Amino acid sequence: MEQDREIDPNWYAESFGELYSLIYAHRSVEAARDEVRFAAEAVKLQPTDRVLDLACGGGRHMTHLHPNVDFLVGLDYSSTLLAMAQRERGESFRLVRADMRAVPFVAAFDVVFNFFTSFGYFRHEDENRMTVQSVARSLRSEGRFFIDYINPDAVRRGLEPHSVRKAGLYTVDDTRWIDDNEGRINKRTRVSRENRYVATFEESVRLYAPEEFEQLLLQGGLRIERFYGDFSGADLSPDSQRMIAVGHKTG
């Protein structure tokens, strides 16, 4: 069984290559427009704010942030996705390759955005805490943050153990399971084309209850002011599809 095979702790180093953008093509630039609109309103984004899009990927959210602020930086670990962002979004984008556990900026930003469940990647909790601390260091005094995360209640209730879909010429075969010992949602994706195997990708993300998430961020120097349950601004509830945290740097 897929569940019997342990996920590589460094899965994120290999899972965000050229095929990633193809199998997630439905997560388009246009689909990010309303997400950015809501996020900007939630943090009261100003044109003079210096902004970091943490784990920016191919830059689809940056596309909509870019016209609204004078200074915007995208940071990601995947050189492939960063090259795609530069190629497709334009040379005017400021892009940095770095590990989110060690953001190479200190007191540089007024706002940090983190979209599309790009947190909780690391097996050891102290590494996820390092990410929080790294974000806090990168923010100016009273800087704000917006983290778009998964709602563990909805994940547990709505888990689809197996699915197969088409993505252009590719067949995407996903197997999902929850590791209760580690408190993580895992996914293994097998990609084929015309019945020929192409590649396998893995994903593993920590499932945080809201109070756990709040405590983790607070320990790292970030205080949550409010949770939202989706990009419409609804309150977080057990049925919410997302767990969006908005707040500010402490101290």
PyMOL commands that set and color helices and strands:
alter all, ss='L'
color gray80, all
select helices_A, chain A and resi 2-4+11-13+18-23+30-42+60-68+79-89+100-102+125-138+152-158+210-220
alter helices_A, ss='H'
color red, helices_A
select strands_A, chain A and resi 50-54+71-76+94-97+109-114+139-150+162-167+170-179+184-193+196-206+222-228+242-249
alter strands_A, ss='S'
color yellow, strands_A
deselect
rebuild
show_as cartoon
